[in-house]
Amino acid sequence: MAKSQTAPTVIHLMQRRDLTARRVVEFELPEFLLLALETRVAEANSELPSDDAADPNDYVESELANVITIRDVAELDGRFPGFAAAVTHWLKEIAG
């Protein structure tokens, strides 16, 4: 997998941070993945009213959340107190 020459983002796992906060991150992806992402978002939006339209961030967030299991939540909450509470907060937020 080819990578750009820019330095990777280093995440300090042990620093205390607000797990309910949102943060902008940058990823480098192959163009075919971006095309697939844009296509899926367009398909989803074709079935939604325009005021409920999704964007690529919504889709990526949903897909990343899908890889976290209940076991992961329990394990990560043990290592990083507040993780489970942040997941609960996020679920309430997306439920509207």
Chimera marker file (.cmm) of the C-alpha trace (Angstrom):
<marker_set name="trace">
<marker id="1" x="0.000" y="0.000" z="0.000" r="1" g="1" b="0" radius="0.5"/>
<marker id="2" x="1.705" y="3.196" z="-1.182" r="1" g="1" b="0" radius="0.5"/>
<marker id="3" x="1.750" y="6.084" z="1.250" r="1" g="1" b="0" radius="0.5"/>
<marker id="4" x="2.405" y="9.761" z="0.790" r="1" g="1" b="0" radius="0.5"/>
<marker id="5" x="5.606" y="11.271" z="2.072" r="1" g="1" b="0" radius="0.5"/>
<marker id="6" x="3.833" y="13.391" z="4.697" r="1" g="1" b="0" radius="0.5"/>
<marker id="7" x="4.400" y="12.493" z="8.329" r="1" g="1" b="0" radius="0.5"/>
<marker id="8" x="1.652" y="10.354" z="9.875" r="1" g="1" b="0" radius="0.5"/>
<marker id="9" x="-0.572" y="11.758" z="12.560" r="1" g="1" b="0" radius="0.5"/>
<marker id="10" x="0.487" y="10.512" z="15.973" r="1" g="1" b="0" radius="0.5"/>
<marker id="11" x="-2.307" y="9.895" z="18.435" r="1" g="1" b="0" radius="0.5"/>
<marker id="12" x="-1.380" y="9.974" z="22.085" r="1" g="1" b="0" radius="0.5"/>
<marker id="13" x="-3.696" y="7.373" z="23.564" r="1" g="1" b="0" radius="0.5"/>
<marker id="14" x="-3.012" y="8.140" z="27.179" r="1" g="1" b="0" radius="0.5"/>
<marker id="15" x="-3.629" y="11.879" z="27.135" r="1" g="1" b="0" radius="0.5"/>
<marker id="16" x="-6.903" y="12.975" z="28.692" r="1" g="1" b="0" radius="0.5"/>
<marker id="17" x="-9.382" y="14.224" z="26.106" r="1" g="1" b="0" radius="0.5"/>
<marker id="18" x="-13.079" y="14.851" z="25.645" r="1" g="1" b="0" radius="0.5"/>
<marker id="19" x="-14.311" y="11.690" z="23.931" r="1" g="1" b="0" radius="0.5"/>
<marker id="20" x="-17.576" y="13.387" z="22.945" r="1" g="1" b="0" radius="0.5"/>
<marker id="21" x="-15.772" y="16.170" z="21.064" r="1" g="1" b="0" radius="0.5"/>
<marker id="22" x="-15.500" y="16.123" z="17.288" r="1" g="1" b="0" radius="0.5"/>
<marker id="23" x="-12.215" y="16.601" z="15.427" r="1" g="1" b="0" radius="0.5"/>
<marker id="24" x="-11.314" y="17.136" z="11.802" r="1" g="1" b="0" radius="0.5"/>
<marker id="25" x="-8.796" y="14.603" z="10.487" r="1" g="1" b="0" radius="0.5"/>
<marker id="26" x="-7.165" y="14.135" z="7.101" r="1" g="1" b="0" radius="0.5"/>
<marker id="27" x="-6.806" y="10.793" z="5.318" r="1" g="1" b="0" radius="0.5"/>
<marker id="28" x="-5.086" y="9.912" z="2.096" r="1" g="1" b="0" radius="0.5"/>
<marker id="29" x="-7.120" y="7.409" z="0.087" r="1" g="1" b="0" radius="0.5"/>
<marker id="30" x="-6.910" y="5.926" z="-3.402" r="1" g="1" b="0" radius="0.5"/>
<marker id="31" x="-9.192" y="7.607" z="-5.929" r="1" g="1" b="0" radius="0.5"/>
<marker id="32" x="-11.254" y="4.416" z="-6.465" r="1" g="1" b="0" radius="0.5"/>
<marker id="33" x="-12.247" y="4.441" z="-2.774" r="1" g="1" b="0" radius="0.5"/>
<marker id="34" x="-13.287" y="8.072" z="-3.021" r="1" g="1" b="0" radius="0.5"/>
<marker id="35" x="-15.370" y="7.265" z="-6.103" r="1" g="1" b="0" radius="0.5"/>
<marker id="36" x="-17.049" y="4.401" z="-4.241" r="1" g="1" b="0" radius="0.5"/>
<marker id="37" x="-17.716" y="6.675" z="-1.264" r="1" g="1" b="0" radius="0.5"/>
<marker id="38" x="-19.190" y="9.433" z="-3.435" r="1" g="1" b="0" radius="0.5"/>
<marker id="39" x="-21.362" y="6.887" z="-5.241" r="1" g="1" b="0" radius="0.5"/>
<marker id="40" x="-22.744" y="5.419" z="-1.988" r="1" g="1" b="0" radius="0.5"/>
<marker id="41" x="-23.496" y="8.885" z="-0.610" r="1" g="1" b="0" radius="0.5"/>
<marker id="42" x="-25.272" y="9.872" z="-3.834" r="1" g="1" b="0" radius="0.5"/>
<marker id="43" x="-27.325" y="6.652" z="-3.730" r="1" g="1" b="0" radius="0.5"/>
<marker id="44" x="-28.324" y="7.285" z="-0.118" r="1" g="1" b="0" radius="0.5"/>
<marker id="45" x="-29.261" y="10.884" z="-0.896" r="1" g="1" b="0" radius="0.5"/>
<marker id="46" x="-31.423" y="9.879" z="-3.861" r="1" g="1" b="0" radius="0.5"/>
<marker id="47" x="-33.827" y="8.306" z="-1.351" r="1" g="1" b="0" radius="0.5"/>
<marker id="48" x="-33.787" y="11.159" z="1.208" r="1" g="1" b="0" radius="0.5"/>
<marker id="49" x="-35.404" y="14.574" z="1.329" r="1" g="1" b="0" radius="0.5"/>
<marker id="50" x="-32.811" y="17.270" z="0.580" r="1" g="1" b="0" radius="0.5"/>
<marker id="51" x="-32.897" y="18.581" z="4.176" r="1" g="1" b="0" radius="0.5"/>
<marker id="52" x="-31.800" y="15.119" z="5.396" r="1" g="1" b="0" radius="0.5"/>
<marker id="53" x="-29.029" y="14.707" z="2.808" r="1" g="1" b="0" radius="0.5"/>
<marker id="54" x="-25.895" y="12.907" z="3.960" r="1" g="1" b="0" radius="0.5"/>
<marker id="55" x="-22.333" y="13.858" z="3.098" r="1" g="1" b="0" radius="0.5"/>
<marker id="56" x="-19.185" y="11.723" z="2.879" r="1" g="1" b="0" radius="0.5"/>
<marker id="57" x="-18.394" y="12.449" z="6.535" r="1" g="1" b="0" radius="0.5"/>
<marker id="58" x="-21.715" y="10.917" z="7.605" r="1" g="1" b="0" radius="0.5"/>
<marker id="59" x="-21.032" y="7.766" z="5.599" r="1" g="1" b="0" radius="0.5"/>
<marker id="60" x="-17.459" y="7.348" z="6.872" r="1" g="1" b="0" radius="0.5"/>
<marker id="61" x="-18.585" y="7.946" z="10.462" r="1" g="1" b="0" radius="0.5"/>
<marker id="62" x="-21.290" y="5.298" z="10.132" r="1" g="1" b="0" radius="0.5"/>
<marker id="63" x="-18.942" y="2.762" z="8.542" r="1" g="1" b="0" radius="0.5"/>
<marker id="64" x="-16.276" y="3.293" z="11.209" r="1" g="1" b="0" radius="0.5"/>
<marker id="65" x="-18.855" y="2.937" z="13.960" r="1" g="1" b="0" radius="0.5"/>
<marker id="66" x="-19.924" y="-0.386" z="12.427" r="1" g="1" b="0" radius="0.5"/>
<marker id="67" x="-16.515" y="-1.929" z="13.152" r="1" g="1" b="0" radius="0.5"/>
<marker id="68" x="-16.787" y="-1.285" z="16.898" r="1" g="1" b="0" radius="0.5"/>
<marker id="69" x="-18.366" y="-4.220" z="18.714" r="1" g="1" b="0" radius="0.5"/>
<marker id="70" x="-19.976" y="-4.307" z="22.142" r="1" g="1" b="0" radius="0.5"/>
<marker id="71" x="-16.888" y="-6.177" z="23.319" r="1" g="1" b="0" radius="0.5"/>
<marker id="72" x="-14.696" y="-3.367" z="21.938" r="1" g="1" b="0" radius="0.5"/>
<marker id="73" x="-16.728" y="-0.799" z="23.871" r="1" g="1" b="0" radius="0.5"/>
<marker id="74" x="-16.244" y="-2.700" z="27.135" r="1" g="1" b="0" radius="0.5"/>
<marker id="75" x="-12.535" y="-3.263" z="26.493" r="1" g="1" b="0" radius="0.5"/>
<marker id="76" x="-11.842" y="0.327" z="25.457" r="1" g="1" b="0" radius="0.5"/>
<marker id="77" x="-13.845" y="1.697" z="28.375" r="1" g="1" b="0" radius="0.5"/>
<marker id="78" x="-11.622" y="-0.316" z="30.697" r="1" g="1" b="0" radius="0.5"/>
<marker id="79" x="-8.522" y="1.201" z="29.120" r="1" g="1" b="0" radius="0.5"/>
<marker id="80" x="-9.958" y="4.673" z="28.523" r="1" g="1" b="0" radius="0.5"/>
<marker id="81" x="-12.625" y="5.533" z="31.093" r="1" g="1" b="0" radius="0.5"/>
<marker id="82" x="-15.488" y="7.425" z="29.526" r="1" g="1" b="0" radius="0.5"/>
<marker id="83" x="-15.372" y="5.554" z="26.210" r="1" g="1" b="0" radius="0.5"/>
<marker id="84" x="-18.704" y="3.788" z="26.802" r="1" g="1" b="0" radius="0.5"/>
<marker id="85" x="-20.315" y="7.051" z="27.904" r="1" g="1" b="0" radius="0.5"/>
<marker id="86" x="-19.058" y="8.707" z="24.713" r="1" g="1" b="0" radius="0.5"/>
<marker id="87" x="-20.564" y="5.892" z="22.619" r="1" g="1" b="0" radius="0.5"/>
<marker id="88" x="-23.881" y="6.313" z="24.423" r="1" g="1" b="0" radius="0.5"/>
<marker id="89" x="-23.738" y="10.075" z="23.852" r="1" g="1" b="0" radius="0.5"/>
<marker id="90" x="-23.072" y="9.508" z="20.128" r="1" g="1" b="0" radius="0.5"/>
<marker id="91" x="-25.949" y="7.035" z="19.811" r="1" g="1" b="0" radius="0.5"/>
<marker id="92" x="-28.338" y="9.522" z="21.408" r="1" g="1" b="0" radius="0.5"/>
<marker id="93" x="-27.024" y="12.259" z="19.115" r="1" g="1" b="0" radius="0.5"/>
<marker id="94" x="-27.615" y="10.282" z="15.919" r="1" g="1" b="0" radius="0.5"/>
<marker id="95" x="-31.041" y="9.125" z="17.104" r="1" g="1" b="0" radius="0.5"/>
<marker id="96" x="-32.107" y="12.743" z="17.071" r="1" g="1" b="0" radius="0.5"/>
<link id1="1" id2="2" r="1" g="1" b="0" radius="0.2"/>
<link id1="2" id2="3" r="1" g="1" b="0" radius="0.2"/>
<link id1="3" id2="4" r="1" g="1" b="0" radius="0.2"/>
<link id1="4" id2="5" r="1" g="1" b="0" radius="0.2"/>
<link id1="5" id2="6" r="1" g="1" b="0" radius="0.2"/>
<link id1="6" id2="7" r="1" g="1" b="0" radius="0.2"/>
<link id1="7" id2="8" r="1" g="1" b="0" radius="0.2"/>
<link id1="8" id2="9" r="1" g="1" b="0" radius="0.2"/>
<link id1="9" id2="10" r="1" g="1" b="0" radius="0.2"/>
<link id1="10" id2="11" r="1" g="1" b="0" radius="0.2"/>
<link id1="11" id2="12" r="1" g="1" b="0" radius="0.2"/>
<link id1="12" id2="13" r="1" g="1" b="0" radius="0.2"/>
<link id1="13" id2="14" r="1" g="1" b="0" radius="0.2"/>
<link id1="14" id2="15" r="1" g="1" b="0" radius="0.2"/>
<link id1="15" id2="16" r="1" g="1" b="0" radius="0.2"/>
<link id1="16" id2="17" r="1" g="1" b="0" radius="0.2"/>
<link id1="17" id2="18" r="1" g="1" b="0" radius="0.2"/>
<link id1="18" id2="19" r="1" g="1" b="0" radius="0.2"/>
<link id1="19" id2="20" r="1" g="1" b="0" radius="0.2"/>
<link id1="20" id2="21" r="1" g="1" b="0" radius="0.2"/>
<link id1="21" id2="22" r="1" g="1" b="0" radius="0.2"/>
<link id1="22" id2="23" r="1" g="1" b="0" radius="0.2"/>
<link id1="23" id2="24" r="1" g="1" b="0" radius="0.2"/>
<link id1="24" id2="25" r="1" g="1" b="0" radius="0.2"/>
<link id1="25" id2="26" r="1" g="1" b="0" radius="0.2"/>
<link id1="26" id2="27" r="1" g="1" b="0" radius="0.2"/>
<link id1="27" id2="28" r="1" g="1" b="0" radius="0.2"/>
<link id1="28" id2="29" r="1" g="1" b="0" radius="0.2"/>
<link id1="29" id2="30" r="1" g="1" b="0" radius="0.2"/>
<link id1="30" id2="31" r="1" g="1" b="0" radius="0.2"/>
<link id1="31" id2="32" r="1" g="1" b="0" radius="0.2"/>
<link id1="32" id2="33" r="1" g="1" b="0" radius="0.2"/>
<link id1="33" id2="34" r="1" g="1" b="0" radius="0.2"/>
<link id1="34" id2="35" r="1" g="1" b="0" radius="0.2"/>
<link id1="35" id2="36" r="1" g="1" b="0" radius="0.2"/>
<link id1="36" id2="37" r="1" g="1" b="0" radius="0.2"/>
<link id1="37" id2="38" r="1" g="1" b="0" radius="0.2"/>
<link id1="38" id2="39" r="1" g="1" b="0" radius="0.2"/>
<link id1="39" id2="40" r="1" g="1" b="0" radius="0.2"/>
<link id1="40" id2="41" r="1" g="1" b="0" radius="0.2"/>
<link id1="41" id2="42" r="1" g="1" b="0" radius="0.2"/>
<link id1="42" id2="43" r="1" g="1" b="0" radius="0.2"/>
<link id1="43" id2="44" r="1" g="1" b="0" radius="0.2"/>
<link id1="44" id2="45" r="1" g="1" b="0" radius="0.2"/>
<link id1="45" id2="46" r="1" g="1" b="0" radius="0.2"/>
<link id1="46" id2="47" r="1" g="1" b="0" radius="0.2"/>
<link id1="47" id2="48" r="1" g="1" b="0" radius="0.2"/>
<link id1="48" id2="49" r="1" g="1" b="0" radius="0.2"/>
<link id1="49" id2="50" r="1" g="1" b="0" radius="0.2"/>
<link id1="50" id2="51" r="1" g="1" b="0" radius="0.2"/>
<link id1="51" id2="52" r="1" g="1" b="0" radius="0.2"/>
<link id1="52" id2="53" r="1" g="1" b="0" radius="0.2"/>
<link id1="53" id2="54" r="1" g="1" b="0" radius="0.2"/>
<link id1="54" id2="55" r="1" g="1" b="0" radius="0.2"/>
<link id1="55" id2="56" r="1" g="1" b="0" radius="0.2"/>
<link id1="56" id2="57" r="1" g="1" b="0" radius="0.2"/>
<link id1="57" id2="58" r="1" g="1" b="0" radius="0.2"/>
<link id1="58" id2="59" r="1" g="1" b="0" radius="0.2"/>
<link id1="59" id2="60" r="1" g="1" b="0" radius="0.2"/>
<link id1="60" id2="61" r="1" g="1" b="0" radius="0.2"/>
<link id1="61" id2="62" r="1" g="1" b="0" radius="0.2"/>
<link id1="62" id2="63" r="1" g="1" b="0" radius="0.2"/>
<link id1="63" id2="64" r="1" g="1" b="0" radius="0.2"/>
<link id1="64" id2="65" r="1" g="1" b="0" radius="0.2"/>
<link id1="65" id2="66" r="1" g="1" b="0" radius="0.2"/>
<link id1="66" id2="67" r="1" g="1" b="0" radius="0.2"/>
<link id1="67" id2="68" r="1" g="1" b="0" radius="0.2"/>
<link id1="68" id2="69" r="1" g="1" b="0" radius="0.2"/>
<link id1="69" id2="70" r="1" g="1" b="0" radius="0.2"/>
<link id1="70" id2="71" r="1" g="1" b="0" radius="0.2"/>
<link id1="71" id2="72" r="1" g="1" b="0" radius="0.2"/>
<link id1="72" id2="73" r="1" g="1" b="0" radius="0.2"/>
<link id1="73" id2="74" r="1" g="1" b="0" radius="0.2"/>
<link id1="74" id2="75" r="1" g="1" b="0" radius="0.2"/>
<link id1="75" id2="76" r="1" g="1" b="0" radius="0.2"/>
<link id1="76" id2="77" r="1" g="1" b="0" radius="0.2"/>
<link id1="77" id2="78" r="1" g="1" b="0" radius="0.2"/>
<link id1="78" id2="79" r="1" g="1" b="0" radius="0.2"/>
<link id1="79" id2="80" r="1" g="1" b="0" radius="0.2"/>
<link id1="80" id2="81" r="1" g="1" b="0" radius="0.2"/>
<link id1="81" id2="82" r="1" g="1" b="0" radius="0.2"/>
<link id1="82" id2="83" r="1" g="1" b="0" radius="0.2"/>
<link id1="83" id2="84" r="1" g="1" b="0" radius="0.2"/>
<link id1="84" id2="85" r="1" g="1" b="0" radius="0.2"/>
<link id1="85" id2="86" r="1" g="1" b="0" radius="0.2"/>
<link id1="86" id2="87" r="1" g="1" b="0" radius="0.2"/>
<link id1="87" id2="88" r="1" g="1" b="0" radius="0.2"/>
<link id1="88" id2="89" r="1" g="1" b="0" radius="0.2"/>
<link id1="89" id2="90" r="1" g="1" b="0" radius="0.2"/>
<link id1="90" id2="91" r="1" g="1" b="0" radius="0.2"/>
<link id1="91" id2="92" r="1" g="1" b="0" radius="0.2"/>
<link id1="92" id2="93" r="1" g="1" b="0" radius="0.2"/>
<link id1="93" id2="94" r="1" g="1" b="0" radius="0.2"/>
<link id1="94" id2="95" r="1" g="1" b="0" radius="0.2"/>
<link id1="95" id2="96" r="1" g="1" b="0" radius="0.2"/>
</marker_set>
